[in-house]
């Protein structure tokens, strides 16, 4: 055990240090009032600066998350039916992919800890079990309700994040994409192209729905990968496929004589037309227009829901 030094011995050693190394000795001097004031002031200023920087960074993460989340909310609220169990399974898959990717972004852990109500992981965890249960039990009505609740929760998450102020600079305007997301997106482009060609040759309601479902999955993955995916040629080819899907779906509707069936097909066509406009705005880098289109679709979904509930009440 090292021998203990008394106060006198410490003072002798300090005096020797001050004589031999006066600059180093200054760091070991007790703070006088002036030094204490400067140290405390500097600490406060540094603390405030760090707080501001971290919160600007967190706001930027939440803002960048808001674009894919906004699209996801729109798709959940608008793409309901006709088979809710199948829709539920596809929404479960997409929620898991969104959680997996958004939670790997910069500062995502801090968002979850400091601002949990803005965390995609926290929000999705509150709606995913009900969707999974509905799919597992093959309950169509349960799936319908679970999809709508997921859409409401996702929309609420977007609206919360929208309140954050815009950063004066783009902190996170690009990212490296994981291999699994790139693979899924590239496969989705191929699947969309294949099913749109099938619609072109078959021109049936079933083929129109299949193409619509594939295109929805592709655009959701594209928005999730937006910050790291810049293959404009492939995106434009996908836009061309969606335009073809819209045209041929309208052609299928024109041949349909049953009024209710015709309206269902036209609903698919409107869905594809919305994607056309979103992709065009995205390619023009007009994300404000994208948000306006999504907000319009979401508000319309809520209006139609209110009308439907009012009719049932009557």
GUROTOR-292547 format. One record per residue: x, y, z negated of N, C-alpha, C, CB in turn. Coordinates in steps of 0.02 Angstrom, whole numbers, padded with zeros to 5 digits, always signed. Last residue first. Glycine has a CB too. Layout:
<pts>
XYZXYZXYZXYZ...
</pts>
This chain:
<pts>
-03877+00292+02007-03945+00303+02032-03981+00237+02043-03943+00343+02096-03755+00233+01982-03794+00257+01925-03867+00268+01945-03764+00321+01896-03708+00213+02110-03723+00155+02068-03767+00174+02009-03659+00122+02044-03689+00345+02148-03738+00305+02183-03758+00244+02144-03712+00284+02251-03585+00380+02062-03649+00416+02057-03704+00376+02091-03644+00486+02089-03483+00297+02108-03508+00287+02040-03576+00322+02030-03458+00314+01989-03465+00355+02235-03483+00284+02228-03513+00270+02160-03422+00240+02239-03425+00485+02202-03486+00474+02240-03512+00403+02233-03474+00490+02314-03303+00456+02137-03358+00489+02100-03425+00479+02136-03343+00564+02093-03231+00400+02243-03244+00361+02183-03303+00390+02144-03181+00357+02138-03220+00509+02327-03258+00451+02350-03276+00405+02292-03219+00411+02402-03137+00589+02247-03204+00612+02266-03248+00554+02287-03199+00663+02323-03020+00512+02240-03057+00527+02178-03129+00549+02194-03021+00581+02137-02983+00515+02375-02997+00451+02342-03038+00461+02278-02932+00413+02326-02958+00651+02392-03013+00621+02428-03033+00553+02397-02995+00611+02502-02844+00664+02313-02905+00700+02294-02966+00671+02329-02898+00775+02311-02757+00584+02391-02774+00565+02322-02839+00599+02299-02716+00583+02275-02749+00656+02510-02774+00587+02511-02796+00565+02441-02720+00539+02537-02693+00777+02464-02758+00777+02498-02789+00707+02498-02751+00802+02570-02571+00731+02418-02618+00759+02370-02688+00760+02400-02597+00830+02350-02512+00691+02539-02525+00641+02487-02577+00666+02437-02461+00622+02450-02502+00814+02604-02540+00759+02635-02559+00707+02583-02499+00727+02691-02419+00883+02515-02486+00909+02529-02530+00854+02558-02484+00969+02578-02301+00807+02524-02338+00811+02460-02409+00836+02470-02301+00857+02411-02268+00835+02658-02280+00766+02636-02322+00766+02572-02213+00728+02625-02243+00971+02649-02300+00948+02690-02318+00876+02671-02283+00952+02765-02129+00965+02571-02188+01001+02545-02250+00979+02583-02179+01078+02551-02038+00904+02653-02066+00865+02598-02125+00899+02564-02011+00850+02547-01988+00905+02797-02037+00949+02766-02072+00911+02710-02089+00977+02818-01904+00841+02885-01878+00861+02819-01923+00911+02784-01807+00890+02826-01957+00785+02992-01944+00857+02998-01915+00885+02934-02009+00894+03017-01979+00660+02942-01926+00667+02992-01909+00741+03004-01948+00635+03058-02088+00692+02859-02026+00668+02830-01968+00677+02879-02032+00594+02809-02186+00724+02953-02163+00776+02907-02096+00756+02875-02215+00788+02852-02198+00597+03013-02179+00655+03053-02152+00711+03009-02239+00680+03094-02242+00521+02904-02178+00506+02935-02153+00564+02977-02183+00443+02978-02367+00581+02881-02316+00581+02828-02247+00569+02858-02332+00527+02776-02434+00554+03001-02422+00624+02981-02367+00629+02928-02487+00656+02954-02438+00413+02995-02407+00448+03052-02388+00519+03032-02456+00449+03113-02512+00392+02880-02440+00373+02881-02404+00407+02939-02433+00296+02887-02636+00434+02924-02604+00470+02868-02529+00454+02867-02636+00450+02800-02662+00337+03019-02653+00406+03040-02619+00448+02986-02721+00437+03059-02682+00225+02939-02624+00228+02983-02610+00299+03006-02635+00182+03043-02802+00265+02877-02743+00249+02836-02679+00254+02878-02750+00179+02805-02886+00271+02985-02870+00333+02949-02809+00324+02905-02931+00354+02906-02891+00134+03018-02862+00182+03066-02843+00247+03031-02912+00196+03123-02959+00085+02907-02890+00062+02920-02855+00111+02966-02890-00009+02950-03080+00148+02931-03044+00163+02869-02970+00142+02875-03077+00127+02808-03119+00084+03046-03100+00155+03050-03063+00178+02987-03162+00199+03061-03154-00038+02990-03098-00035+03037-03073+00037+03043-03118-00063+03107-03265+00000+02914-03207-00031+02881-03145-00027+02925-03222-00104+02863-03350+00043+03015-03325+00092+02966-03265+00064+02929-03380+00110+02917-03376-00079+03079-03344-00024+03116-03313+00027+03067-03394+00011+03163-03447-00143+02980-03382-00169+03001-03342-00115+03037-03390-00232+03046-03562-00063+02980-03522-00069+02920-03451-00094+02936-03555-00118+02870-03611-00078+03115-03595-00012+03087-03548-00017+03026-03658+00024+03067-03563-00183+03243-03589-00180+03175-03565-00117+03140-03568-00243+03134-03486-00170+03358-03555-00146+03358-03585-00141+03289-03598-00192+03401-03324-00129+03412-03366-00158+03360-03435-00127+03359-03333-00149+03291-03246-00060+03500-03280-00120+03526-03329-00151+03475-03229-00172+03546-03191+00039+03421-03235+00059+03476-03275+00000+03503-03194+00090+03532-03106-00033+03337-03168-00003+03309-03217+00015+03365-03150+00060+03268-03004-00064+03426-03043-00119+03396-03109-00092+03369-03003-00153+03339-02957+00065+03448-02984+00027+03504-03027-00031+03479-02927+00001+03550-02907+00096+03323-02965+00133+03349-02998+00097+03407-02943+00204+03371-02802+00006+03327-02855-00003+03276-02917+00036+03296-02830+00020+03206-02723+00060+03426-02756-00004+03438-02810-00020+03386-02705-00060+03439-02682+00182+03364-02718+00182+03428-02757+00117+03438-02669+00193+03485-02616+00136+03247-02673+00182+03242-02715+00179+03306-02649+00254+03229-02514+00062+03305-02562+00029+03261-02625+00071+03254-02531+00016+03193-02444+00163+03370-02476+00111+03409-02530+00075+03368-02424+00060+03434-02400+00232+03256-02443+00266+03304-02480+00216+03347-02402+00314+03348-02317+00135+03203-02376+00156+03165-02426+00192+03210-02356+00201+03105-02218+00128+03302-02258+00069+03287-02323+00089+03250-02217+00019+03244-02164+00256+03292-02196+00236+03354-02241+00175+03343-02143+00220+03408-02108+00247+03164-02162+00295+03177-02200+00277+03240-02134+00367+03182-02008+00154+03192-02063+00135+03147-02122+00182+03156-02039+00136+03073-01928+00234+03271-01958+00173+03300-02016+00149+03257-01904+00117+03307-01890+00328+03176-01931+00349+03233-01964+00289+03268-01889+00389+03283-01813+00246+03094-01873+00278+03066-01919+00300+03122-01854+00338+03021-01709+00213+03181-01754+00160+03156-01818+00189+03128-01718+00119+03103-01653+00342+03199-01677+00302+03257-01727+00249+03234-01618+00269+03293-01609+00382+03074-01665+00417+03105-01695+00377+03163-01642+00485+03130-01557+00320+02940-01557+00294+03009-01618+00323+03045-01558+00214+03009-01534+00349+02807-01537+00404+02855-01531+00379+02927-01481+00454+02840-01555+00319+02639-01567+00290+02706-01576+00347+02756-01629+00243+02705-01548+00371+02514-01489+00335+02538-01496+00307+02608-01473+00280+02491-01667+00432+02484-01605+00469+02470-01543+00435+02497-01598+00479+02395-01765+00331+02517-01757+00393+02555-01691+00428+02545-01813+00440+02539-01810+00214+02464-01740+00216+02486-01721+00282+02518-01726+00159+02535-01942+00240+02442-01902+00220+02385-01828+00227+02401-01918+00148+02363-01984+00260+02571-01982+00317+02525-01941+00302+02463-02053+00337+02504-01972+00129+02619-01934+00183+02650-01929+00243+02603-01967+00204+02717-02064+00060+02542-01993+00044+02535-01949+00100+02564-01976-00023+02569-02179+00120+02594-02165+00123+02522-02091+00109+02509-02209+00073+02484-02174+00085+02726-02167+00156+02709-02153+00165+02635-02230+00195+02729-02190-00056+02716-02130-00027+02745-02121+00046+02724-02132-00031+02821-02318-00072+02663-02260-00097+02626-02195-00064+02651-02255-00174+02633-02392-00015+02768-02394+00014+02700-02333-00008+02660-02459-00005+02664-02367-00103+02871-02343-00035+02876-02343+00001+02809-02386+00004+02926-02433-00218+02822-02360-00219+02834-02332-00149+02837-02345-00257+02900-02565-00172+02820-02533-00195+02758-02456-00194+02765-02557-00266+02740-02584-00147+02957-02590-00093+02908-02554-00111+02843-02664-00077+02895-02573-00274+03012-02525-00222+03032-02525-00165+02981-02541-00195+03102-02685-00336+02950-02617-00362+02940-02564-00309+02956-02606-00424+02983-02789-00258+03003-02777-00258+02931-02706-00282+02916-02828-00302+02894-02779-00293+03138-02772-00222+03118-02756-00217+03044-02837-00183+03134-02806-00429+03135-02740-00407+03156-02727-00334+03136-02732-00415+03232-02940-00423+03095-02891-00457+03053-02820-00434+03070-02897-00534+03062-03001-00360+03204-03001-00327+03139-02948-00358+03094-03070-00333+03106-02898-00371+03352-02952-00394+03308-02947-00356+03242-02949-00471+03297-02798-00375+03460-02848-00322+03451-02910-00348+03414-02869-00294+03520-02692-00454+03512-02754-00485+03487-02812-00435+03485-02743-00514+03418-02589-00369+03558-02611-00424+03600-02679-00452+03578-02560-00480+03599-02577-00273+03457-02580-00252+03527-02608-00307+03572-02511-00231+03552-02559-00352+03346-02620-00313+03352-02631-00292+03425-02618-00251+03306-02430-00398+03374-02484-00446+03370-02552-00410+03378-02482-00484+03303-02361-00278+03365-02364-00312+03430-02420-00364+03432-02296-00345+03446-02377-00261+03227-02407-00212+03273-02412-00241+03343-02366-00146+03273-02303-00369+03182-02376-00370+03172-02411-00316+03213-02392-00360+03098-02171-00333+03220-02200-00396+03242-02277-00395+03238-02173-00455+03200-02152-00212+03153-02149-00214+03226-02183-00277+03253-02075-00211+03250-02160-00256+03019-02208-00207+03046-02210-00210+03122-02189-00136+03022-02047-00341+03014-02115-00368+03004-02168-00321+03032-02128-00382+02930-01943-00249+03031-01952-00304+03079-02023-00331+03075-01901-00361+03066-01959-00169+02917-01963-00139+02984-01977-00193+03037-01897-00102+03001-01936-00267+02819-02002-00236+02825-02011-00203+02893-02013-00185+02768-01801-00292+02834-01849-00346+02848-01919-00319+02858-01848-00398+02791-01754-00168+02791-01741-00190+02859-01788-00246+02880-01668-00212+02867-01798-00171+02656-01821-00120+02702-01812-00141+02775-01785-00054+02689-01729-00282+02603-01802-00280+02602-01829-00230+02652-01828-00263+02532-01596-00236+02621-01619-00298+02653-01695-00299+02658-01594-00360+02614-01594-00122+02539-01581-00117+02611-01607-00177+02649-01506-00108+02623-01619-00185+02415-01667-00136+02442-01657-00126+02517-01660-00069+02405-01508-00267+02398-01575-00298+02399-01626-00250+02430-01597-00318+02329-01399-00180+02393-01407-00224+02451-01478-00252+02455-01358-00281+02447-01438-00012+02341-01419-00081+02327-01435-00126+02387-01456-00107+02264-01373+00140+02411-01429+00093+02401-01404+00023+02385-01474+00091+02464-01310+00285+02344-01293+00221+02375-01348+00171+02359-01224+00195+02349-01387+00444+02381-01369+00390+02335-01349+00329+02376-01427+00373+02288-01424+00620+02376-01404+00560+02411-01386+00507+02359-01343+00573+02458-01453+00725+02296-01486+00723+02361-01464+00665+02405-01474+00788+02398-01446+00772+02154-01446+00703+02177-01483+00698+02244-01480+00657+02123-01442+00913+02146-01394+00871+02109-01388+00803+02141-01414+00864+02035-01461+01053+02230-01480+00983+02236-01426+00940+02203-01490+00962+02311-01489+01197+02125-01449+01158+02172-01475+01087+02175-01373+01159+02152-01586+01245+02040-01557+01292+02088-01513+01257+02140-01517+01345+02052-01726+01134+02024-01656+01149+02009-01629+01198+02061-01613+01085+02007-01891+01177+01982-01843+01156+02032-01774+01176+02011-01861+01186+02101-01966+01126+01826-01943+01176+01874-01894+01147+01923-01912+01235+01837-02096+01006+01804-02026+01024+01794-02005+01075+01846-01980+00961+01798-02221+00968+01843-02215+01029+01802-02143+01051+01792-02247+01017+01735-02211+00848+01906-02219+00907+01949-02209+00971+01909-02287+00907+01982-02217+00753+01807-02152+00771+01833-02154+00834+01876-02125+00715+01874-02358+00747+01792-02315+00768+01736-02247+00793+01763-02305+00710+01687-02398+00699+01915-02420+00765+01895-02379+00792+01836-02493+00763+01876-02340+00569+01914-02318+00619+01963-02337+00689+01940-02351+00604+02032-02413+00513+01809-02340+00519+01803-02314+00570+01853-02305+00450+01815-02539+00514+01867-02527+00554+01807-02452+00565+01796-02558+00521+01745-02521+00421+01968-02535+00490+01986-02522+00537+01926-02608+00497+02008-02504+00308+01890-02449+00330+01933-02459+00403+01953-02444+00286+01996-02631+00300+01830-02571+00309+01789-02512+00335+01829-02553+00243+01755-02712+00280+01944-02723+00338+01900-02661+00352+01858-02784+00326+01855-02659+00159+01993-02655+00220+02033-02665+00282+01991-02707+00218+02088-02693+00075+01887-02622+00085+01904-02613+00148+01945-02594+00024+01942-02831+00081+01898-02798+00108+01838-02724+00120+01849-02808+00060+01780-02846+00018+02023-02867+00087+02015-02833+00119+01953-02943+00092+02008-02798-00110+01992-02765-00070+02044-02782+00004+02036-02786-00094+02115-02891-00151+01896-02821-00144+01877-02782-00102+01928-02788-00213+01870-03010-00159+01970-03004-00111+01914-02931-00098+01896-03042-00136+01853-02974-00263+02060-02997-00198+02084-02989-00144+02030-03071-00202+02106-02948-00369+01972-02894-00341+02013-02912-00271+02038-02878-00387+02072-03075-00393+01924-03023-00372+01877-02965-00340+01915-02998-00432+01835-03134-00437+02041-03159-00376+02009-03107-00349+01960-03225-00390+01973-03060-00555+02068-03061-00500+02116-03083-00434+02083-03108-00517+02173-02953-00655+01990-03015-00619+01974-03016-00556+02017-03019-00602+01898-02847-00746+01975-02884-00742+02038-02953-00710+02028-02893-00813+02069-02764-00747+01869-02830-00777+01858-02874-00775+01920-02865-00742+01801-02655-00680+01926-02646-00748+01900-02713-00784+01892-02610-00747+01833-02711-00556+01954-02686-00598+02009-02681-00671+01986-02617-00573+02034-02739-00512+01825-02793-00518+01874-02773-00563+01932-02812-00449+01900-02610-00512+01768-02662-00556+01741-02718-00567+01791-02691-00527+01675-02548-00411+01841-02522-00479+01844-02575-00529+01819-02458-00486+01803-02625-00301+01801-02622-00321+01871-02600-00394+01878-02575-00276+01911-02595-00297+01665-02664-00306+01686-02668-00328+01759-02704-00241+01677-02453-00274+01664-02482-00337+01638-02554-00349+01661-02481-00335+01562-02436-00141+01724-02416-00202+01759-02449-00266+01731-02342-00210+01757-02461-00033+01644-02513-00054+01692-02498-00120+01725-02523-00001+01745-02354-00005+01562-02421+00000+01533-02476-00026+01579-02436+00072+01514-02242-00010+01639-02251-00063+01589-02321-00063+01559-02199-00056+01534-02250+00109+01708-02267+00048+01743-02279-00010+01694-02213+00029+01793-02205+00198+01605-02273+00202+01632-02294+00137+01665-02277+00259+01682-02074+00156+01579-02124+00158+01524-02194+00158+01552-02113+00220+01481-02018+00171+01707-02018+00106+01674-02070+00103+01619-01949+00090+01645-02029+00308+01734-02066+00259+01774-02072+00192+01739-02033+00251+01841-02045+00430+01609-02006+00372+01631-02049+00324+01672-01978+00335+01570-02106+00533+01548-02087+00543+01618-02051+00483+01648-02044+00605+01625-02118+00495+01418-02180+00501+01456-02168+00516+01530-02224+00556+01426-01986+00499+01368-02016+00435+01387-02080+00441+01427-02031+00396+01324-01864+00586+01366-01929+00604+01394-01967+00542+01415-01921+00653+01454-01756+00519+01305-01773+00588+01285-01842+00609+01308-01722+00635+01313-01758+00387+01360-01748+00398+01288-01774+00467+01267-01674+00391+01271-01781+00400+01497-01820+00352+01459-01817+00365+01384-01797+00281+01474-01682+00492+01530-01752+00509+01541-01796+00464+01497-01772+00502+01615-01569+00416+01502-01583+00475+01462-01655+00497+01470-01535+00531+01480-01579+00320+01604-01582+00298+01534-01599+00357+01488-01515+00266+01512-01561+00397+01717-01626+00365+01706-01634+00343+01634-01635+00305+01753-01442+00457+01756-01477+00485+01697-01545+00453+01683-01487+00558+01707-01455+00397+01921-01418+00435+01871-01464+00463+01818-01379+00493+01905-01553+00243+01940-01529+00309+01960-01494+00345+01903-01588+00352+01985-01610+00129+01902-01538+00126+01911-01510+00194+01932-01520+00073+01964-01745+00147+01898-01711+00143+01834-01635+00136+01841-01737+00084+01795-01783+00141+02030-01784+00207+01997-01747+00206+01931-01856+00230+01985-01772+00000+02055-01728+00049+02087-01726+00116+02050-01750+00060+02159-01864-00064+01967-01795-00088+01973-01749-00034+02002-01792-00151+02016-01984+00005+01993-01953+00007+01927-01879-00011+01931-01989-00042+01879-02004-00032+02127-01996+00039+02109-01962+00045+02041-02064+00074+02109-02019-00170+02113-01964-00143+02153-01951-00070+02136-01979-00150+02229-02134-00175+02035-02072-00204+02010-02012-00177+02048-02074-00281+02015-02226-00117+02122-02212-00085+02056-02146-00111+02028-02270-00099+02007-02228-00211+02225-02200-00145+02237-02185-00109+02172-02249-00104+02279-02286-00326+02164-02220-00330+02195-02188-00260+02201-02225-00363+02264-02410-00271+02128-02365-00297+02076-02293-00299+02103-02387-00368+02053-02463-00246+02254-02448-00190+02210-02402-00211+02152-02513-00159+02181-02481-00376+02299-02434-00332+02335-02416-00272+02293-02465-00309+02401-02577-00422+02208-02512-00454+02212-02460-00411+02246-02518-00520+02248-02684-00336+02240-02654-00334+02173-02584-00365+02173-02698-00371+02123-02718-00378+02368-02692-00310+02358-02655-00305+02291-02749-00259+02360-02766-00506+02337-02707-00498+02380-02675-00430+02371-02727-00509+02452-02875-00464+02259-02823-00508+02230-02759-00503+02270-02848-00582+02228-02953-00391+02345-02919-00356+02290-02865-00399+02258-02969-00334+02238-02981-00379+02506-02964-00433+02458-02922-00402+02402-02925-00492+02494-02997-00261+02579-03057-00296+02555-03043-00352+02505-03095-00323+02613-02947-00152+02439-02988-00201+02473-02963-00216+02543-03059-00177+02477-02882+00006+02441-02920-00040+02399-02962-00087+02443-02965-00002+02350-02785+00119+02457-02784+00054+02490-02817+00001+02447-02712+00033+02507-02792+00231+02373-02827+00231+02438-02832+00163+02470-02793+00277+02485-02719+00212+02259-02786+00239+02252-02826+00234+02317-02783+00311+02230-02597+00162+02304-02636+00123+02256-02708+00146+02253-02605+00128+02187-02553+00264+02388-02567+00198+02416-02609+00156+02369-02502+00162+02432-02536+00369+02296-02583+00375+02351-02602+00308+02380-02553+00419+02405-02436+00317+02213-02502+00332+02185-02554+00336+02240-02500+00398+02146-02330+00309+02305-02355+00248+02274-02425+00259+02245-02307+00224+02219-02309+00445+02331-02332+00401+02385-02362+00337+02356-02275+00383+02432-02264+00485+02205-02324+00517+02234-02353+00472+02289-02306+00586+02262-02148+00411+02193-02203+00398+02146-02268+00427+02174-02188+00429+02077-02064+00467+02290-02090+00399+02300-02148+00383+02254-02035+00348+02288-02060+00602+02226-02080+00590+02296-02104+00518+02307-02022+00604+02343-02013+00596+02094-02083+00614+02106-02105+00599+02178-02094+00687+02091-01879+00575+02083-01923+00517+02074-01994+00532+02097-01924+00496+02001-01836+00706+02094-01822+00660+02148-01865+00597+02144-01748+00641+02149-01882+00753+01969-01908+00782+02031-01896+00735+02090-01875+00850+02044-01806+00678+01879-01879+00671+01878-01910+00698+01943-01909+00708+01817-01679+00727+01913-01694+00656+01920-01770+00645+01924-01664+00615+01861-01696+00862+01878-01683+00844+01948-01697+00770+01961-01610+00860+01966-01713+00853+01741-01767+00880+01782-01759+00861+01855-01771+00957+01775-01586+00807+01707-01644+00765+01695-01704+00788+01737-01663+00765+01620-01510+00921+01742-01498+00856+01774-01557+00809+01766-01436+00824+01745-01562+01013+01653-01569+01026+01724-01559+00961+01763-01517+01079+01747-01523+00950+01535-01594+00955+01550-01607+00973+01623-01626+01007+01505-01383+00960+01542-01414+00894+01539-01487+00898+01558-01407+00865+01468-01369+01101+01543-01345+01060+01599-01379+00992+01600-01268+01052+01594-01424+01137+01417-01453+01163+01479-01433+01119+01539-01431+01235+01492-01336+01068+01331-01408+01055+01329-01442+01076+01394-01441+01091+01268-01215+01129+01362-01224+01057+01375-01298+01039+01377-01188+01015+01322-01243+01260+01318-01226+01247+01388-01237+01174+01406-01154+01267+01402-01263+01238+01181-01318+01264+01222-01306+01249+01295-01327+01339+01211-01133+01193+01146-01192+01151+01135-01251+01172+01178-01212+01152+01062-01056+01305+01177-01044+01242+01213-01104+01196+01206-00981+01207+01185-01111+01395+01082-01115+01409+01154-01105+01346+01195-01062+01462+01173-01079+01329+00962-01149+01343+00979-01157+01354+01054-01175+01404+00939-00939+01329+00968-00976+01265+00965-01049+01274+00985-00972+01236+00894-00911+01466+00967-00893+01426+01026-00931+01360+01027-00817+01412+01026-00958+01497+00838-00988+01528+00897-00974+01488+00960-00962+01600+00905-00872+01419+00758-00944+01406+00756-00978+01435+00819-00976+01436+00692-00749+01480+00792-00760+01408+00803-00834+01392+00806-00726+01368+00747-00769+01613+00752-00755+01598+00822-00769+01525+00838-00683+01615+00840-00789+01594+00614-00841+01626+00655-00832+01609+00728-00840+01702+00645-00667+01537+00575-00730+01500+00565-00785+01528+00610-00752+01503+00491-00578+01641+00603-00574+01578+00641-00638+01538+00635-00515+01536+00617-00622+01734+00507-00624+01750+00578-00623+01688+00621-00565+01795+00596-00601+01667+00385-00669+01686+00405-00675+01700+00480-00692+01747+00365-00484+01532+00420-00505+01591+00383-00573+01613+00412-00453+01650+00389-00457+01359+00404-00488+01412+00442-00503+01472+00398-00552+01387+00477-00295+01297+00359-00366+01304+00344-00395+01364+00381-00376+01311+00267-00188+01230+00487-00202+01281+00438-00277+01282+00423-00179+01350+00463-00159+01144+00586-00173+01114+00522-00188+01165+00468-00116+01070+00501-00123+01217+00695-00183+01175+00701-00204+01144+00635-00170+01120+00752-00005+01276+00657-00065+01318+00659-00129+01277+00663-00062+01366+00718+00093+01182+00676+00068+01192+00608+00004+01233+00607+00121+01227+00566+00128+01194+00809+00088+01136+00788+00056+01148+00720+00131+01073+00786+00202+01313+00798+00142+01311+00841+00097+01254+00821+00162+01303+00915+00310+01285+00710+00259+01335+00691+00196+01331+00733+00289+01403+00697+00400+01169+00662+00354+01170+00719+00298+01220+00706+00326+01099+00734+00480+01204+00550+00510+01170+00608+00467+01176+00670+00521+01097+00592+00394+01271+00462+00459+01299+00478+00487+01270+00542+00508+01287+00420+00285+01188+00455+00274+01256+00479+00341+01288+00499+00240+01299+00425+00343+01074+00399+00313+01071+00466+00306+01140+00496+00245+01036+00464+00376+01124+00273+00430+01101+00318+00405+01098+00390+00455+01031+00295+00249+01150+00225+00296+01206+00232+00352+01186+00280+00325+01226+00164+00199+01020+00220+00169+01068+00266+00215+01126+00278+00102+01092+00237+00280+00963+00122+00282+00936+00190+00253+00985+00240+00244+00870+00193+00242+01040+00011+00312+01040+00034+00317+01017+00105+00355+00997-00012+00106+01006+00001+00125+01075+00016+00197+01079+00041+00116+01119-00047+00115+00872-00033+00083+00890+00031+00103+00960+00051+00006+00885+00024+00175+00883-00159+00212+00849-00105+00183+00867-00036+00210+00773-00115+00072+00947-00228+00137+00980-00221+00178+00949-00164+00178+00976-00288-00031+00851-00228-00040+00915-00193+00027+00949-00180-00085+00962-00234+00041+00686-00201+00004+00736-00239+00004+00802-00201+00035+00745-00309+00011+00541-00104+00047+00604-00110+00006+00652-00153+00062+00635-00041+00027+00368-00139-00015+00427-00133+00028+00489-00143-00073+00424-00185+00115+00246-00040+00109+00286-00101+00067+00348-00089+00179+00306-00125+00028+00112+00044+00068+00173+00048+00060+00214-00015+00049+00215+00110+00042-00060+00000+00000+00000+00000+00044+00062+00000-00048+00000-00061
</pts>
